[in-house]
Amino acid sequence: MVSTRTLDLLRKQLVEVRESNALLIEDGSIDAQTLAAQLRALGPPPSDGQEEPAEVAERRKELTNALAEANAPIREAREIVNLANVLIREIDRQIRAKKLDSLLSRNPSPLFPSTWSQGGEEIEQFWQRLNRDLQGELARPSVSKELDKTVPLSLGLIFFGILFLLFLRHPIHRILLNRSLKQEPGVRAVVLAVVYNLSFLVLPTIGAIALLLVIPLLDIYPNAIRIALTAAPVVAFVMVVANWLGHTLFAPEQTRWRLLDLEEREAKLGLRLCQGLGVFMMLEIILETLRLDNAFGEAAVSVMSVPLIAMAAVMQWALAGILRNKGVGATPTPGDRVEVEEDGETEEASVKPQDSGFLFFLSLLMKASAVLALTVTLAGYVALARAATIPMIMTVAQLGLGFMLYHLVQTLVKAATNRDDAAPAPILVTIALVLALAAIFAPLIALTWGARATDIVDAWGLLINGVQFGDIRLSLDSLIVLVVVFSLGVFITRWLKNVLRRSVLPQTRMDVGAQTAVVTGTGYVGLTLAALIAVSTAGLNLSSLAVVAGALSVGIGFGLQTIVSNFVSGIILLIERPIKEGDWIEVSGQSGYVRKISVRSTRIETFDRHDVIIPNSDLISGTVKNMTLSSRSGRLILPVGVAYGSDLEKVRTILVDAARAHSGVTRYPVPVVLFMGLGDSSLNFELRCFLKNVENVLSIKSDLYLTVYNELGKAGIEIPFPQRDVHFKDIDRLVAALEKRS
């Protein structure tokens, strides 16, 4: 059978052939382009029933034949590209089939006692072979002499490495921690926190390097473990990174820079789980190296995989529980200030926003991976269990690294721009950061779950070359140009609106409503131009969509006719301006001030401070009463009733003087008093006057009533109230009947 390596080499050669011919097709032929230009210069070929001059027909035939010969290499290149694509797809299918067969290969199940006995024998044979080879190495005279020279240095490196890892690095961590905590918030504090965090990466690396230097010094290793020792640097790297990620994400004893809002007990448990998963990865790497060297049989691999997978499953489940509790538990609102205790001191910190939904989903995946791995291991599918466990652990590590970089960049931006910790970072920085991290970690996660480098390259080629939809080709560069140009247009539009609103329009004689209409119209025109220019610059041909858009517009028109009506009405309101912001209007039974006129609706604030949204079509098609359209002046009618027998001339004088004395009443037109009629209980008058500002009608009405009431009282003029006379018939007979009963 053909090996996977051979198929990969063959695929690589086919890709090179395909790319070279694709470049030939893209570049085309200069001769073919020249001949095509000459052929177009002859004009379109004659239609049926028409003839062209013989010289032109002969020239057209000559150019057509020459063009076919010039395009022959391009046609051949297209055939080669199509053939290469077919072969590449077949090779990919075979490679995936081989990987699937390897993944579903079954070892002896550890549920059977015979597997344990056979696996124990294989492990015992390995140790016997290892001990025999080691004794043979030590028996060599040259090795004994060499050991006399290297053992003291090796023991010194081992002693230093262990002492540094267990004791010496902790005081350095503590010094860096105290300095970072004492620093005031700012860029310097962030830098010190980063240095403290990197100490968990650098200091353990120093101790690990000291231990790794012992391996080449001794050089007495049997052949059985010589290949496994080549993986020692990878093992050390995995342990150091696992310890660093645990301190980065959970940060025990340092709540100020802890990325996850956890209690101290949960933070310490999370650190221990990260370190434990690092130990699992270390043992898995060693076991896989020995298995590839044929040190163990399938039974031994099954027996040794059971405790390792079980350990990883338990730790994954526990870590998922911490993330799930963090995702669904009752936590303070992001941005709230809470008191935390750190090193015996209480300080105030802000609650960091958490992606609870994502953490909850990730915890479910981790638990599912743990259950699946343990189940298939007991069934003997060790390769499938490793494929379910190791990629999940590496994915969590990669997401943790991305989470750390995301918060680090945001913290640096906030510190550089003097923003509060609870304040969000600039939205453009956040979007750019998320896109950059997605572009970096998405391929890494895909490779972790079994994707090949060729798959990533093909996906990247698809993004660059784009996907064809009819006459429209969507590619990464065209989308980037589209987004960049449109964003630039939006930025320029907003800048122009701010310039108009703050600098240009305030210097004109336009009122506030007209200025708002100009700014709003500028925004709509700017966004429309930005979209058109962006589509044109990106090279998107939308002409093929015209027919589809025309067909859809009919159906959409019926469904969206109300929205379209409101939109058109909004444009009319901005142009004709029958109402403007700040006007006091009455429409559809609602009365209040116009606060905002948008394209679809208008927001009115009532006198009760309630916001009412009125569709623009109601303002155009309905009846609108605008009290402040042409001026702020308005008429007030104040009804007053006095008792019969009152001095009418005196009443008239009091009412007129009260109106003239108020500062909110205009001098012209002059206030007038009208005698409206004889009421049931009163003589009815009306005081009619014009106000300087009709918006003050309620307060002026109250003032006038107070003044009129006081002046009428001083003048002895009574303000009557309704009275009724009740007459009882046969009252004498009713009284006599009551006396008899008593």
Secondary structure, DSSP 4 states (H G I P E B T S, - for coil): ---HHHHHHHHHHHHHHHHHHHHHHHH--HHHHHHHHHHHHT-SPP-TT----HHHHHHHHHHHHHHHHHTHHHHHHHHHHHHHHHHHHHHHHHHHHHHHHHHT--PPPTTSHHHHHHHHHHHHHHHHHHHHHHHHHHHSHHHHHHHHHHHHHHHHHHHHHHHIIIIIHHHHHHHHHHHHHHSPSSHHHHHHHHHHHHHHHHHHHHHHHHHHTHHHHH----HHHHHHHTTHHHHHHHHHHHHHHHHHHT-TT-GGG-SS---HHHHHHHHHHHHHHHHHHHHHHHHHHHHHTT-S-HHHHHHHHHHHHHHHHHHHHHHHHHHHHHHHS--PPTT-EEEEEETTEEEEEEPPP--HHHHHHHHHHHHHHHHHHHHHHHTT-HHHHHHHHHHHHHHHHHHHHHHHHHHHHHHHHHHHTT--TTSPPPHHHHHHHHHHHHHHHHHHHHHHTT--HHHHHHHHHHHHH-EEETTEEE-HHHHHHHHHHHHHHHHHHHHHHHHIIIIIGGGSS--HHHHHHHHHHHHHHHHHHHHHHHHHHTT---TTHHHHHHHHHHHHHHHTHHHHHHHHHHHHHHHH-SS-TT-EEEETTEEEEEEEE-SSEEEEEETTS-EEEEEHHHHHHS--EETTSS-S-EEEEEEEEE-TT--HHHHHHHHHHHHHH-TTB-SSSPPEEEEEEE-SSSEEEEEEEEES-GGGHHHHHHHHHHHHHHHHHHTT------------TTHHHHHHHHHHH-
